[in-house]
């Protein structure tokens, strides 16, 4: 009986002192911080590595505001792995997912399922297909640049070094990716305005090795080719290797998109005429900030157009 009285008295004393059990949520450091998952495409691509670095720097400066989960795929076309990463983020308790989708249509169902579980979705870099998004009921603001305008400016910089009627070819990205479609359209706008002849369009799937093979085939099939317009810098680097191997460095101009660190030596020596900087490090940060604001406001955020700048040799 005496022991029961002691226990009861201790409980009363703890309550009066405002003590809480060590396992309560309020006692765990960071328990009240939302988790934001950044889901990207191939981490082998310097563009997405830079994006991840920018996100980590932002989180380090806002450590009290949110936790960051960073993930990406092994290659640019691994859709099933991106679906897995979305599901893992939900399982890890992410309050928001900021995603650069590998495909503009195929990822929508997985993102919709995540949203139905209360997760905020923010779409960056590659815009999800508007019709599929609308049909699914997904609500996801897009944060990213005007890819068509960026590619048009890159193409125009190349066209200034060509003559009307010259033959050019486009090495596009994944054909189902909206940003790839927009970059192709921007290159076609520039070539049409300058009077060039687009003699071929082939996909390099954003990958260096595939673009190398595509470029080699294009150069052999079109001996009069004067330029290869590549929808990202990885593919421009692959195409540059093909141009060099076939002894065409002096006659074929190259363009890229992204302004990754690996393209800078090719810009410096003139092998690549122009690229576009869409500020990968800041792009992820912009998406995260939209997600954090949406969590704060308890509603879907607004689209945000981010900058893209022409970079020339």
Buried (B, 14 or more C-beta within 10 A) or exposed (E): EEEEEEEEEEEEEEEEEEEEEEEEEEEEEEEEBBBBBBBBBBBBBBBBBBBBBBBBEBBEEBEEBBBBBBBBBEBBBBBEBBBBBBEBBBEEEBBBBBBBBBBBBBBBBBBBBBBEEEBBBBBBBBBBBEEBBEEBEBBBBBBBBBBBBBBBBBBBBBBEEBEEEBBBBBBBBBEBBBBBBBBBBBBBBBBEEBEBBBBBBBBBBBBBEBBBBBBBBBBEEBEEBBBBBBBBBBBBBBBBBBBEEBEBBEBBBBBBBBBBEBBBEBBEEEBBBBBBBBBBBBBBBBBBBBBBBBBEEEEBBEEBEBEBEBBBB
